[in-house]
């Protein structure tokens, strides 16, 4: 078995299951904790408030003007870029087709490179802020740095492997992907899923009070 | 030992909502931009999410999924220590008014005020809350009010108000349909507000009363995180209203009283309230809608400060504006008015903590900029705690604007 066979065979399988089961365990672990029915006489709908907040908070908050612009712009550059690359990068579409038997249209090569640049710029902007902003330095911990670094390595090795001229580059990319999947459920990367609950819980509380969020 | 007690309390209070908050935070730091204490100090330690570090550490070490696995591998956060909690006391109490402004800007929608409340309850359980705030909370339990307004003192005060303001004020009237409550800040410092509420209720022809049992609307137990005191204060009002058979309890100009009874009251006592609860500004808006409030115009230029717990966290942002519409002829909204308003700086019990005064005064510079931006001559609010904070800051800065109360302005312009 070659190194490539290993990282996209058994290690991929193990990492994939750790990711899926780990994420489910985290979500179930959160949901099995007690909740409390709100006994106050509601002014509005908690359900509608929760749903609204889950989507509304994709948009930057009004009233904060330029204060959050850097984070919002860099955040969207990175996140949208990353999702487009993961889902529509031609090698990924081919990989998904091979592993799961489903496929869809892929980005042309030039678009992949353009989107990569946007995603890289966003991630680097976010990470520079984490390193340089005094607030970010106080609140950041090892998990924040490891998560950022792993995602950066996945993206970097992905770009290096794009030409698909060297098998070892593809194997290194697969290795970093496997490591990211293994790390994911134990880390703050879980925000990918947890945001839906945190926003909805608050949105439901505020919705019940008739307070917009 | 006390650290263990605090941690046990943190974990006991961590249900699905709190866990989702602690698991969703990405340490983006946006909450700092929303916080008046960070805005005033520029100190990164005043970043709201940083104030919750002991709670987050306890959760990740003991309760989060995989925490036992991480503990075995030495990857869990270290145990929370008493020294750490003592260090965090200032962050959890002096530099947070639980105003909820940070929730607006949080991409994850985390209600940091809820997490601060959880942290405060843990601190109280461990005996690590600021003594001044605890004393105020306990005085309200033992004497009836945080400022020493015992039932006897209330009787004397009401007799004096009847004479001074020539207003009828029922006390302990049996079977009254409306129970009026007061903030002891008003009773002792702004008695005009009590007379104003009485005048308005009489003007509206309500069958109402004050009570010598359920009279104190403030709930410093809730602010301190002292849940027993908070329950006692809620129960006094609930039991009084139920004994009267009252259909409506009116809360005075007090922000946190609204959160305590209107939104937390039923949850604190564990059953639904059998009466309606309105903050006085909501009640005024209702009277106006029903055509029961006749007012002569207010011509002075005013701006309105939204109390956080009534507006942003209470959902009653429109009520004072309904009252002011057409009545205040020169009403000017300040920047960030409404749900995004900056806090007065003295809520959440902060105004009772002397060592917090310097930073609190500094936060008032934000309010001065907001008000001066409108050019208005008077800063009006519907919270006696905000008003007291403003009056204190006004004196500190020799500020040239007036500070006023919505209910007093309305009462002074009633047309018979």
Interface residues (C-beta under 8 A of the other chain):
Chain A: X22 X25 X26 X28 X29 X30 X31 X32 X33 X34 X35 X36 X38 X39 X40 X41 X43 X44 X53 X54 X57 X61 X62 X63 X64 X67 X68 X71 X75 X129 X130 X133 X134 X135 X136 X137 X138 X139 X140 X141 X144 X185 X186 X188 X190 X191 X194 X195 X197 X198 X199 X200 X201 X202 X203 X205 X206 X209 X210 X211 X212 X213
Chain B: X14 X15 X16 X17 X19 X20 X21 X23 X24 X25 X26 X27 X28 X29 X30 X32 X33 X34 X38 X44 X45 X47 X49 X50 X64 X65 X66 X70 X103 X104 X105 X106 X107 X108 X109 X110 X111 X114 X262 X263 X264 X265 X266 X267 X270 X271 X272 X273 X276 X277 X311 X312 X313 X314 X315 X316 X317 X336 X339 X340
